[in-house]
Amino acid sequence: MTQFTPPPLDSDPDAGFTVASFNVNGIRAARRRGFDEWLARRQPDVVAIQELRCSAEQVGEFPGYVAAVDVGSVPGRNGVAVLTRDEPAAVRTWATTPPRARGLGEFAAEGRYIEVDLADRPLTVANLYLPKGGLPAELQRPGSMREKPDGGAKHARKMRFLAGFARELQRSRLAALRAGREFVLVGDLNVAYLEHDVTNWRAARKMEGFLPEEREWFGAVTGPRTLVDVVRRLHGDRPGPLTWWSWAGESFTKDVGWRIDHQLATPGLARRAVSVSVDKEPAADQRLSDHAPLLVRYRD
């Protein structure tokens, strides 16, 4: 495999700070493919990682960063981390601070959510790996699905998560604001919102991640006075920027993908967002993951 060399980060000392979100699809595999080289070259100020897929002992160290981690209790699945330059002022996970919203209890030990209060600026960074879900029973067609039909069980589970998390997100956002902090939710939300977010959006309307009820949820938790879709605001009303491409076929080469990795910020922080970039590798054999890192630069 040819190693991917990422572009250098903007070195302007007045350029503010960068928050990166990256579903690594297994941190050990990503490191074998060049994750550490990407991190050393890009040097984001905050890195939110999803799908660690390992035990706490196997996460390892990240030179120059302090890692707050929740690997969850499901071996080889899920797991989230937030890397920061300084020791966070506070770290909260659902393992240590169970979610208060009804419906999230069944997910609390899965390693899906972690939030940190930064020590060097008044900002809370929340990192989420949202369940992928599945199709409702009425859309499941035996023989035309990658997975065995489940009667809509995975879809129902995801919808329970979405309902509970909307309430939990509201509490976390308001708690940060009461403490004098801005708030940003980053991560793999496994939901694409607009037609611009999916290459083949017409076909995707009957796929998990782009179902009407999922898109409705995304619209309900975002807004100009609550949480702003920072990437869409910066990128504008045009296709992309895509962040996920299937391992199968030539999806990556043909740039047929989805935008399911997001940064949703409180209005004050969103107004300070100045640039967005996606580190899509130039060739399929250089991929670090089935996702590409999403980076947003904010003014101080």
Contacts in CASP RR format, 6 or more apart in sequence:
PFRMAT RR
TARGET T0000
AUTHOR 0000-0000-0000
METHOD contacts of the structure
MODEL  1
MTQFTPPPLDSDPDAGFTVASFNVNGIRAARRRGFDEWLARRQPDVVAIQ
ELRCSAEQVGEFPGYVAAVDVGSVPGRNGVAVLTRDEPAAVRTWATTPPR
ARGLGEFAAEGRYIEVDLADRPLTVANLYLPKGGLPAELQRPGSMREKPD
GGAKHARKMRFLAGFARELQRSRLAALRAGREFVLVGDLNVAYLEHDVTN
WRAARKMEGFLPEEREWFGAVTGPRTLVDVVRRLHGDRPGPLTWWSWAGE
SFTKDVGWRIDHQLATPGLARRAVSVSVDKEPAADQRLSDHAPLLVRYRD
1 33 0 8 1.000
1 285 0 8 1.000
1 286 0 8 1.000
2 283 0 8 1.000
2 285 0 8 1.000
2 286 0 8 1.000
3 33 0 8 1.000
3 34 0 8 1.000
3 37 0 8 1.000
3 286 0 8 1.000
4 33 0 8 1.000
4 34 0 8 1.000
4 37 0 8 1.000
4 38 0 8 1.000
4 281 0 8 1.000
4 282 0 8 1.000
4 286 0 8 1.000
4 287 0 8 1.000
4 288 0 8 1.000
5 37 0 8 1.000
5 41 0 8 1.000
6 37 0 8 1.000
6 38 0 8 1.000
6 41 0 8 1.000
6 42 0 8 1.000
6 279 0 8 1.000
6 293 0 8 1.000
7 41 0 8 1.000
7 42 0 8 1.000
7 277 0 8 1.000
7 279 0 8 1.000
8 41 0 8 1.000
8 42 0 8 1.000
9 18 0 8 1.000
9 41 0 8 1.000
9 42 0 8 1.000
9 43 0 8 1.000
9 44 0 8 1.000
10 275 0 8 1.000
10 297 0 8 1.000
15 274 0 8 1.000
15 297 0 8 1.000
15 299 0 8 1.000
16 297 0 8 1.000
16 298 0 8 1.000
16 299 0 8 1.000
16 300 0 8 1.000
17 45 0 8 1.000
17 46 0 8 1.000
17 121 0 8 1.000
17 297 0 8 1.000
17 298 0 8 1.000
17 300 0 8 1.000
18 42 0 8 1.000
18 44 0 8 1.000
18 45 0 8 1.000
18 46 0 8 1.000
18 295 0 8 1.000
18 296 0 8 1.000
18 297 0 8 1.000
18 298 0 8 1.000
19 44 0 8 1.000
19 45 0 8 1.000
19 46 0 8 1.000
19 47 0 8 1.000
19 48 0 8 1.000
19 125 0 8 1.000
19 184 0 8 1.000
19 186 0 8 1.000
19 263 0 8 1.000
19 295 0 8 1.000
19 296 0 8 1.000
19 298 0 8 1.000
20 42 0 8 1.000
20 44 0 8 1.000
20 46 0 8 1.000
20 47 0 8 1.000
20 48 0 8 1.000
20 293 0 8 1.000
20 294 0 8 1.000
20 295 0 8 1.000
20 296 0 8 1.000
21 47 0 8 1.000
21 48 0 8 1.000
21 50 0 8 1.000
21 127 0 8 1.000
21 186 0 8 1.000
21 187 0 8 1.000
21 188 0 8 1.000
21 261 0 8 1.000
21 262 0 8 1.000
21 263 0 8 1.000
21 293 0 8 1.000
21 294 0 8 1.000
21 295 0 8 1.000
22 47 0 8 1.000
22 48 0 8 1.000
22 49 0 8 1.000
22 50 0 8 1.000
22 261 0 8 1.000
22 289 0 8 1.000
22 291 0 8 1.000
22 292 0 8 1.000
22 293 0 8 1.000
22 294 0 8 1.000
23 49 0 8 1.000
23 50 0 8 1.000
23 51 0 8 1.000
23 129 0 8 1.000
23 187 0 8 1.000
23 188 0 8 1.000
23 244 0 8 1.000
23 261 0 8 1.000
23 289 0 8 1.000
23 290 0 8 1.000
23 291 0 8 1.000
24 30 0 8 1.000
24 35 0 8 1.000
24 49 0 8 1.000
24 50 0 8 1.000
24 51 0 8 1.000
24 52 0 8 1.000
24 288 0 8 1.000
24 289 0 8 1.000
24 291 0 8 1.000
25 51 0 8 1.000
25 53 0 8 1.000
25 289 0 8 1.000
25 290 0 8 1.000
25 291 0 8 1.000
26 51 0 8 1.000
26 52 0 8 1.000
26 53 0 8 1.000
26 54 0 8 1.000
26 289 0 8 1.000
27 35 0 8 1.000
27 49 0 8 1.000
27 51 0 8 1.000
27 52 0 8 1.000
27 53 0 8 1.000
27 54 0 8 1.000
27 58 0 8 1.000
27 59 0 8 1.000
28 53 0 8 1.000
28 54 0 8 1.000
28 58 0 8 1.000
29 53 0 8 1.000
29 289 0 8 1.000
30 288 0 8 1.000
30 289 0 8 1.000
33 286 0 8 1.000
33 287 0 8 1.000
33 288 0 8 1.000
33 289 0 8 1.000
34 288 0 8 1.000
35 288 0 8 1.000
36 62 0 8 1.000
38 279 0 8 1.000
38 288 0 8 1.000
38 293 0 8 1.000
39 47 0 8 1.000
39 62 0 8 1.000
39 65 0 8 1.000
40 63 0 8 1.000
42 279 0 8 1.000
42 293 0 8 1.000
42 295 0 8 1.000
44 295 0 8 1.000
45 84 0 8 1.000
45 85 0 8 1.000
46 82 0 8 1.000
46 83 0 8 1.000
46 84 0 8 1.000
46 118 0 8 1.000
46 125 0 8 1.000
47 62 0 8 1.000
47 65 0 8 1.000
47 82 0 8 1.000
47 83 0 8 1.000
48 80 0 8 1.000
48 81 0 8 1.000
48 82 0 8 1.000
48 83 0 8 1.000
48 125 0 8 1.000
48 127 0 8 1.000
48 186 0 8 1.000
48 187 0 8 1.000
49 80 0 8 1.000
49 81 0 8 1.000
49 82 0 8 1.000
49 83 0 8 1.000
49 127 0 8 1.000
50 79 0 8 1.000
50 80 0 8 1.000
50 127 0 8 1.000
50 128 0 8 1.000
50 129 0 8 1.000
50 187 0 8 1.000
50 188 0 8 1.000
51 78 0 8 1.000
51 79 0 8 1.000
51 129 0 8 1.000
51 188 0 8 1.000
52 59 0 8 1.000
52 69 0 8 1.000
52 71 0 8 1.000
52 78 0 8 1.000
52 79 0 8 1.000
52 80 0 8 1.000
52 81 0 8 1.000
53 76 0 8 1.000
53 77 0 8 1.000
53 78 0 8 1.000
53 79 0 8 1.000
54 71 0 8 1.000
54 76 0 8 1.000
55 71 0 8 1.000
55 75 0 8 1.000
56 69 0 8 1.000
56 71 0 8 1.000
59 67 0 8 1.000
59 69 0 8 1.000
59 71 0 8 1.000
59 81 0 8 1.000
60 67 0 8 1.000
61 67 0 8 1.000
62 83 0 8 1.000
64 85 0 8 1.000
65 83 0 8 1.000
65 84 0 8 1.000
65 85 0 8 1.000
66 83 0 8 1.000
66 84 0 8 1.000
66 85 0 8 1.000
66 86 0 8 1.000
66 87 0 8 1.000
66 88 0 8 1.000
67 81 0 8 1.000
67 82 0 8 1.000
67 83 0 8 1.000
68 81 0 8 1.000
68 82 0 8 1.000
68 83 0 8 1.000
68 84 0 8 1.000
68 88 0 8 1.000
68 91 0 8 1.000
68 93 0 8 1.000
68 114 0 8 1.000
68 116 0 8 1.000
69 79 0 8 1.000
69 80 0 8 1.000
69 81 0 8 1.000
69 114 0 8 1.000
70 79 0 8 1.000
70 80 0 8 1.000
70 81 0 8 1.000
70 93 0 8 1.000
70 94 0 8 1.000
70 95 0 8 1.000
70 111 0 8 1.000
70 113 0 8 1.000
70 114 0 8 1.000
71 78 0 8 1.000
71 79 0 8 1.000
71 111 0 8 1.000
72 78 0 8 1.000
72 79 0 8 1.000
72 95 0 8 1.000
72 109 0 8 1.000
72 110 0 8 1.000
72 111 0 8 1.000
73 109 0 8 1.000
73 110 0 8 1.000
73 111 0 8 1.000
74 109 0 8 1.000
74 110 0 8 1.000
74 111 0 8 1.000
77 110 0 8 1.000
78 110 0 8 1.000
78 111 0 8 1.000
78 112 0 8 1.000
78 129 0 8 1.000
79 110 0 8 1.000
79 111 0 8 1.000
79 112 0 8 1.000
79 129 0 8 1.000
80 111 0 8 1.000
80 112 0 8 1.000
80 113 0 8 1.000
80 114 0 8 1.000
80 127 0 8 1.000
80 128 0 8 1.000
80 129 0 8 1.000
81 114 0 8 1.000
81 127 0 8 1.000
82 88 0 8 1.000
82 91 0 8 1.000
82 114 0 8 1.000
82 115 0 8 1.000
82 116 0 8 1.000
82 125 0 8 1.000
82 127 0 8 1.000
84 116 0 8 1.000
84 118 0 8 1.000
84 119 0 8 1.000
85 120 0 8 1.000
86 118 0 8 1.000
86 119 0 8 1.000
86 120 0 8 1.000
87 119 0 8 1.000
88 116 0 8 1.000
88 117 0 8 1.000
88 118 0 8 1.000
88 119 0 8 1.000
89 116 0 8 1.000
89 117 0 8 1.000
89 118 0 8 1.000
89 119 0 8 1.000
90 116 0 8 1.000
90 117 0 8 1.000
91 114 0 8 1.000
91 115 0 8 1.000
91 116 0 8 1.000
91 117 0 8 1.000
92 114 0 8 1.000
92 115 0 8 1.000
92 116 0 8 1.000
93 111 0 8 1.000
93 113 0 8 1.000
93 114 0 8 1.000
93 115 0 8 1.000
94 104 0 8 1.000
94 105 0 8 1.000
94 107 0 8 1.000
94 108 0 8 1.000
94 109 0 8 1.000
94 111 0 8 1.000
94 112 0 8 1.000
94 113 0 8 1.000
95 108 0 8 1.000
95 109 0 8 1.000
95 111 0 8 1.000
98 105 0 8 1.000
98 108 0 8 1.000
99 105 0 8 1.000
99 107 0 8 1.000
99 108 0 8 1.000
99 113 0 8 1.000
99 164 0 8 1.000
99 168 0 8 1.000
100 168 0 8 1.000
100 171 0 8 1.000
101 164 0 8 1.000
101 165 0 8 1.000
101 166 0 8 1.000
101 167 0 8 1.000
101 168 0 8 1.000
101 171 0 8 1.000
102 164 0 8 1.000
102 167 0 8 1.000
103 160 0 8 1.000
103 161 0 8 1.000
103 163 0 8 1.000
103 164 0 8 1.000
104 161 0 8 1.000
104 164 0 8 1.000
104 165 0 8 1.000
104 168 0 8 1.000
106 160 0 8 1.000
107 131 0 8 1.000
107 161 0 8 1.000
111 129 0 8 1.000
112 128 0 8 1.000
112 129 0 8 1.000
112 130 0 8 1.000
112 131 0 8 1.000
113 126 0 8 1.000
113 127 0 8 1.000
113 128 0 8 1.000
113 129 0 8 1.000
114 126 0 8 1.000
114 127 0 8 1.000
115 124 0 8 1.000
115 125 0 8 1.000
115 126 0 8 1.000
115 127 0 8 1.000
115 172 0 8 1.000
116 124 0 8 1.000
116 125 0 8 1.000
117 123 0 8 1.000
117 124 0 8 1.000
117 176 0 8 1.000
117 179 0 8 1.000
117 181 0 8 1.000
118 124 0 8 1.000
118 125 0 8 1.000
121 300 0 8 1.000
122 180 0 8 1.000
122 181 0 8 1.000
122 182 0 8 1.000
123 181 0 8 1.000
123 182 0 8 1.000
123 183 0 8 1.000
123 184 0 8 1.000
123 269 0 8 1.000
124 172 0 8 1.000
124 176 0 8 1.000
124 179 0 8 1.000
124 181 0 8 1.000
124 182 0 8 1.000
124 183 0 8 1.000
124 184 0 8 1.000
125 184 0 8 1.000
125 186 0 8 1.000
126 169 0 8 1.000
126 172 0 8 1.000
126 183 0 8 1.000
126 184 0 8 1.000
126 185 0 8 1.000
126 186 0 8 1.000
127 186 0 8 1.000
127 187 0 8 1.000
128 165 0 8 1.000
128 185 0 8 1.000
128 186 0 8 1.000
128 187 0 8 1.000
128 188 0 8 1.000
128 189 0 8 1.000
129 187 0 8 1.000
129 188 0 8 1.000
130 158 0 8 1.000
130 161 0 8 1.000
130 162 0 8 1.000
130 165 0 8 1.000
130 187 0 8 1.000
130 188 0 8 1.000
130 189 0 8 1.000
130 190 0 8 1.000
130 191 0 8 1.000
131 154 0 8 1.000
131 157 0 8 1.000
131 158 0 8 1.000
131 161 0 8 1.000
131 190 0 8 1.000
132 154 0 8 1.000
132 158 0 8 1.000
132 190 0 8 1.000
132 208 0 8 1.000
132 209 0 8 1.000
133 154 0 8 1.000
133 155 0 8 1.000
133 157 0 8 1.000
133 158 0 8 1.000
133 190 0 8 1.000
133 208 0 8 1.000
133 209 0 8 1.000
134 150 0 8 1.000
134 152 0 8 1.000
134 154 0 8 1.000
134 155 0 8 1.000
134 158 0 8 1.000
134 208 0 8 1.000
135 145 0 8 1.000
135 152 0 8 1.000
135 154 0 8 1.000
135 155 0 8 1.000
135 206 0 8 1.000
135 207 0 8 1.000
135 208 0 8 1.000
135 211 0 8 1.000
136 152 0 8 1.000
136 155 0 8 1.000
136 156 0 8 1.000
136 211 0 8 1.000
137 149 0 8 1.000
137 151 0 8 1.000
137 152 0 8 1.000
137 155 0 8 1.000
139 206 0 8 1.000
140 149 0 8 1.000
140 150 0 8 1.000
140 151 0 8 1.000
140 152 0 8 1.000
141 149 0 8 1.000
142 149 0 8 1.000
154 208 0 8 1.000
155 208 0 8 1.000
155 211 0 8 1.000
158 190 0 8 1.000
158 208 0 8 1.000
158 214 0 8 1.000
159 213 0 8 1.000
162 214 0 8 1.000
162 217 0 8 1.000
166 217 0 8 1.000
166 220 0 8 1.000
166 221 0 8 1.000
169 185 0 8 1.000
169 221 0 8 1.000
169 227 0 8 1.000
172 183 0 8 1.000
173 183 0 8 1.000
173 226 0 8 1.000
173 227 0 8 1.000
173 266 0 8 1.000
176 182 0 8 1.000
176 183 0 8 1.000
176 266 0 8 1.000
177 183 0 8 1.000
177 266 0 8 1.000
182 265 0 8 1.000
182 266 0 8 1.000
182 268 0 8 1.000
182 269 0 8 1.000
183 227 0 8 1.000
183 265 0 8 1.000
183 266 0 8 1.000
183 269 0 8 1.000
184 230 0 8 1.000
184 263 0 8 1.000
184 264 0 8 1.000
184 265 0 8 1.000
184 266 0 8 1.000
184 269 0 8 1.000
185 227 0 8 1.000
185 262 0 8 1.000
185 263 0 8 1.000
185 264 0 8 1.000
185 265 0 8 1.000
186 262 0 8 1.000
186 263 0 8 1.000
186 264 0 8 1.000
186 294 0 8 1.000
187 261 0 8 1.000
187 262 0 8 1.000
187 263 0 8 1.000
188 244 0 8 1.000
188 260 0 8 1.000
188 261 0 8 1.000
188 291 0 8 1.000
189 218 0 8 1.000
189 260 0 8 1.000
189 261 0 8 1.000
189 262 0 8 1.000
190 208 0 8 1.000
190 209 0 8 1.000
190 260 0 8 1.000
191 209 0 8 1.000
191 210 0 8 1.000
191 214 0 8 1.000
191 215 0 8 1.000
191 217 0 8 1.000
191 218 0 8 1.000
191 260 0 8 1.000
192 198 0 8 1.000
192 204 0 8 1.000
192 209 0 8 1.000
192 210 0 8 1.000
192 215 0 8 1.000
192 258 0 8 1.000
192 259 0 8 1.000
192 260 0 8 1.000
193 215 0 8 1.000
193 218 0 8 1.000
193 219 0 8 1.000
193 222 0 8 1.000
193 229 0 8 1.000
193 232 0 8 1.000
194 215 0 8 1.000
194 232 0 8 1.000
195 201 0 8 1.000
196 232 0 8 1.000
196 237 0 8 1.000
196 238 0 8 1.000
196 239 0 8 1.000
196 240 0 8 1.000
196 259 0 8 1.000
197 210 0 8 1.000
197 240 0 8 1.000
197 258 0 8 1.000
197 259 0 8 1.000
197 260 0 8 1.000
198 204 0 8 1.000
198 210 0 8 1.000
198 257 0 8 1.000
198 258 0 8 1.000
198 259 0 8 1.000
199 239 0 8 1.000
199 242 0 8 1.000
199 255 0 8 1.000
199 256 0 8 1.000
199 257 0 8 1.000
199 258 0 8 1.000
200 256 0 8 1.000
201 210 0 8 1.000
204 210 0 8 1.000
204 258 0 8 1.000
205 211 0 8 1.000
205 212 0 8 1.000
208 214 0 8 1.000
209 258 0 8 1.000
209 260 0 8 1.000
210 258 0 8 1.000
221 227 0 8 1.000
221 264 0 8 1.000
222 228 0 8 1.000
222 229 0 8 1.000
222 264 0 8 1.000
223 229 0 8 1.000
224 267 0 8 1.000
225 267 0 8 1.000
226 266 0 8 1.000
226 267 0 8 1.000
227 264 0 8 1.000
227 265 0 8 1.000
227 266 0 8 1.000
228 264 0 8 1.000
228 265 0 8 1.000
228 266 0 8 1.000
228 267 0 8 1.000
228 270 0 8 1.000
229 262 0 8 1.000
229 264 0 8 1.000
230 263 0 8 1.000
230 264 0 8 1.000
230 265 0 8 1.000
230 269 0 8 1.000
230 270 0 8 1.000
230 273 0 8 1.000
230 276 0 8 1.000
230 296 0 8 1.000
231 241 0 8 1.000
231 259 0 8 1.000
231 262 0 8 1.000
231 263 0 8 1.000
231 276 0 8 1.000
231 294 0 8 1.000
231 296 0 8 1.000
233 270 0 8 1.000
233 273 0 8 1.000
234 273 0 8 1.000
234 274 0 8 1.000
234 275 0 8 1.000
234 276 0 8 1.000
234 296 0 8 1.000
235 241 0 8 1.000
235 276 0 8 1.000
240 259 0 8 1.000
241 259 0 8 1.000
241 276 0 8 1.000
241 277 0 8 1.000
241 278 0 8 1.000
241 294 0 8 1.000
242 255 0 8 1.000
242 257 0 8 1.000
242 258 0 8 1.000
242 259 0 8 1.000
242 278 0 8 1.000
242 280 0 8 1.000
242 292 0 8 1.000
243 258 0 8 1.000
243 259 0 8 1.000
243 260 0 8 1.000
243 261 0 8 1.000
243 278 0 8 1.000
243 291 0 8 1.000
243 292 0 8 1.000
243 294 0 8 1.000
244 257 0 8 1.000
244 258 0 8 1.000
244 259 0 8 1.000
244 260 0 8 1.000
244 261 0 8 1.000
244 290 0 8 1.000
244 291 0 8 1.000
244 292 0 8 1.000
245 251 0 8 1.000
245 252 0 8 1.000
245 255 0 8 1.000
245 256 0 8 1.000
245 257 0 8 1.000
245 258 0 8 1.000
245 290 0 8 1.000
246 252 0 8 1.000
246 257 0 8 1.000
246 290 0 8 1.000
247 290 0 8 1.000
250 256 0 8 1.000
251 257 0 8 1.000
252 284 0 8 1.000
252 287 0 8 1.000
253 284 0 8 1.000
261 291 0 8 1.000
261 294 0 8 1.000
262 294 0 8 1.000
263 273 0 8 1.000
263 294 0 8 1.000
263 296 0 8 1.000
265 273 0 8 1.000
269 298 0 8 1.000
272 298 0 8 1.000
272 299 0 8 1.000
272 300 0 8 1.000
273 296 0 8 1.000
273 297 0 8 1.000
273 298 0 8 1.000
273 299 0 8 1.000
274 297 0 8 1.000
274 298 0 8 1.000
274 299 0 8 1.000
275 296 0 8 1.000
275 297 0 8 1.000
276 294 0 8 1.000
276 295 0 8 1.000
276 296 0 8 1.000
276 297 0 8 1.000
277 294 0 8 1.000
277 295 0 8 1.000
278 292 0 8 1.000
278 293 0 8 1.000
278 294 0 8 1.000
278 295 0 8 1.000
279 292 0 8 1.000
279 293 0 8 1.000
279 295 0 8 1.000
280 292 0 8 1.000
281 287 0 8 1.000
281 288 0 8 1.000
281 292 0 8 1.000
END
